[in-house]
Amino acid sequence: MIYWVFMPAWPALPGMDGHTRGLRDHSERANVAAAVAELEASRAPMFTRLTEAANTGGISAIEADADLLSFALAAGSSAFGDNCATCHGAGGQGAIGYPNLNDDVWLWGGSFDEIRHTLHVGIRWESNPDTRFSQMPSYGRDELLSREEISAVTDYVMTLSDMIEPTEAGQTTGAEIFDFQCSACHGANGMGDRTQGAPNLTDQEWLYGGTRDQIYNTIWRGPYGMMPAWEGRLDEEVITALAAYVYLLGGGESETITEASAADVINAREAGR
C-alpha cells in the first residue's frame, strides 16, 4: 500500500492521463535519460581530443596516444555494434554482398581519411548528394549481352586471377567484350579503379562470391550495394571513432597509395605471366 502511494503503480482511471505517478513522481525513463546525458558529458573531453588528433595528425596521432587509442577503440566498437554489425558481422568479417573490413581489399580506399569520408557520405545513398556512386550495368537482365557473351566474359574474368585455364571463348569474345564494356571502370588489366569503386578482378577477392556461377550472376544482374551516409545520423566525433575502429580492425592502409606503386604491381604481374 505504501509503495502504491509513493511510486508509479496503477494504470490511470478512464479520463485520466497515463498512470498513477505516486507522490515521488518517479520515472525510470527520466533516470535513464539523465544517466545518458551524464555519460555523454563525461566523454565529451575525450571526443574533443579525438577529433582534434584526427584532424591534425590522422590515425598516427590517435595511435601515438595510448589513452586516446583505447577510447577510440571502445567508442568505435560500440558504434560499430549498434550500426554496422548487422551487415558486416560482429567482427567485421563481412558476408556475400557485405565487405570484409578485416582484410586489405577496399573498393573506395582504405586510408583513415578515406574510410572516414565513406562513413560520412555513404555508398549509393541517394539522399546524400556527395555519396560515393557507381553503377555496374545489368548486362543480362537488361539484355545488353546474350547468355553466351556473359559466359565468355566470365571465362575471361576468371583467367585474370588465374582461377581457370584460358578458354577460346574467353580469350576471343570475352576479351573483346571486356575491353569494350568493362575496362573503362575495371582497367585494361582488370586491376580496378577506386575513384569509381570498381573492384580489382585479379586478386581472387569476390564481394558477391567467386564461383563461376556467382561471377556469371554478378555480370548478369549488376549488383547495387548500398551503405547509409552516417553524417547527420551519428555525431562527427562518433564517426571519427568508428573510422578509427574500422581502420584498426586490420585492413587499414597507409595514408598514401601512389599511382607509381599501383603501376609497380601491374608491371610485376605482367612480368610473371
N, C-alpha and C positions, 0 to 999 in steps of 0.2 A: 504493500500500500504506500509506504514512504517513497519507494522508487517511482511509482506512478505519479506521485505529486511533483517530484523534483526533476524527473528525466522524461524524454520523449517516450511515449508508451502506447498510445492508442490511436487508431485512425480517427479523424475528426468526424463529428456528427454531421448529418446532412445540413448543407448550408454553411458549414464552416470550412475554412481553408486549410488544406494539408492534414496535419496530425496534431495531437496534443503535444506541446513543446516542453512542458514542465517548467517549474519555477527557475531552473538553471539555464533554460534556453540553450541546452547542449546541442551541438551539431558536429557529427563526425566529418561531414563534408567540409565544414569551415576549418576544422582542425587539420585535415589533410591539405587544404589549400594553404594554410599558414605554414605547415611544415615544408611544402614545396617551395614557397616563397623564401623561407629561411635557408633552404638548401641552395637555391639559385643565388641568393645574396652571398652565401659563403664561398661559392665557386666563382663569383664574378671576377675577383682579382686575378685568379689563375687563368681564366678565359681571356682576360685582357693581355696578360703576359704572353699567352699562346698566340694570339692574333698578331701582336707586335713582333714576336720572334719569327712567325711565318712570313710576315710582310717584309721584314728586313733581311732575314738570313735563310729563309726557306726551311726545308726539312733538316738541314745541317744544324741550324741554330736550335731547333727543338731537340735533336738528338744530343747536343752538347750539354744540355741542362737536364740532369737526371730527374729532378723533381717535376720539371715541365714535361719530360718524356713520359713519366709514369702517369701524370694527369691526363695527357693527350690520349694515351692508350686506353685508360679507364673510361674517359668520356666518349672516345670514339667507339669503343667496344659496345657501350650502352646504346649509342645512337645506331650502330650497325644492327644490333639485335632487335631494336624497335622498328627499324625502317628498311633494312636491306636483306636480312637473313631469309626472309620468306622466299625470295628469288635466288639469291646467291648461296644459300646454305649457311648454317650457323658458323662454320669455319671459313666461309668464303670460297668453298671448293667448287661451287657452280653446279650446273647440270646442262643437259642438252637445251640449247637456246638461252642459257644464262651463263655469262662468262665466269671462268675460274679466276679469282682475284689473287691466288697464291703464286701463280706462275709469272713468267716474264713476257707473256703474249698480250699485247694491248692493241686494240683497234684504233683508239684515238690518242694514244700516247700514255706513257706510264711514269712520267716525272711527277713530282709532288704537285707542281703548279698545274700540269695538265689534268691530273686526277681531280684536283680541287675545282678546276674550271668545268669539267664534265659533270661534277656533282651540282654545280651552280645551274647550268643551263639544260641538263638532261640530254637524252638522245631521242631524236624524233618526237620530242614533246611539243606539240604544235602550239600550245598556248604560250610558249616562250619564244619570242622572235629570234633569239640568239642560240637556240638549241642546235646541237650537232646534228646534221642531217645528211643523209644519203639514201638512195633507194635502188636496190638491185631489181631489174625488171623481172617479171614473172614470165619467163621465156616459154614455158609450156602452157600455163593456164591462159595466157593472153595470146596464144598461138603465134608467137614470134618465131619459134623454131619448132620443127617436127620432132617426134619422139626419136627418130633415127639421128637427127642432128644433135639433140641433147645427149644421147648416148655417146656419140663421138666426142663431144666436148667433155663429157665425164671421163672418158678414157684419157683424153689429153691432160686434163687437170690432175688426174691421179699419177700420171707419169712425171709431172713437175716435182712431186715429192717422192719419186721412186717407189710408189706403192704397187705399181704393176709394170710389167714389161710393155713397151710401146706396141700399140696396135695399128694396123693400116688405117682404119677409120679415124683413130685418134690423131695420127700424125699427118693426115691429109685434111679431111673435112673438119675434124676437131680443132686442129691448129689454125686453120683458116678462119673459122668462126671465132675462136678465142681472140685472134689478132684483130678482127673487125668489131666484135661485140664486147669483149671483156678487158682487153689490155688498157683501155683508156682509164679504168679505175684500178685494176689489179697490177698493171705494169706489164711490159713486154715479157719480163722474166717471171711474172707471177708473184713478185715479192710484196705486192700490196702498196697501199698509199694511205698513211694515217691522216692526211688532210681531208680525206673523203671517208674515213672509216672502212676502207676496203681491205679485207684480210689478206695476209700473206698465204699463198697457196702452196708454198714449198716446204713448210715446216711440219707437216703431218699433225697440225693442231686444227681441229674442226669444231666450230661452235655448235653446228647443227648435226654433228655425227659424221664419222669418217668412213663408213662402209660405202660400197659402190651405190647401193640403193639410196642411202641417205644423201650422198653428194648429188646424185641424179635428181632426187626430190627437191633439194635446195635450189638447183638450177631451174627446175620446173615451176616452183611456186614463188621464188623471190622473197625470202623472209623479210619481215618488217618488225624487228625487235625494238622495244621502247624502254626507256628509263625515265622516271619523273625528273623534272627540274626541281631541285631542293631549295633554291633560293625563294624566300617568301614562305616556305613551309617549315624550314629549320632556321634557327638563328645563324648568323655568319660565323660566330665562334664555334658552334657545333659542327658546321660544315667543315671548318678547318680541322677540328679534332677528328672528324670522320675521314677526311682526306689523309691525315697522318696515319690513322689506324690502317686504312686500306693500303697505303704505300708500304707500311712496315709489316704487312702480312707476309711479305717475302718476294713479291714481284716488282717492287718499285725500282724505277730506273734512275740513273744519274740525271742531272738537270739538262745535260746536253747530249743529244743524239744527232751527230752531224751527217750531212749528205755524204761526206767522204767516207765515213765509217760504213754507211749503208752500201756505198759503191764497193768497198773492200769485201763485204760479204758476198755481193753478187759476183765479183771477179773471182773470188776463191771458189765459189760454187762452179762457175763456168770452167775454171782450170781443172777441176776434179772430174769433169764429165769425160 
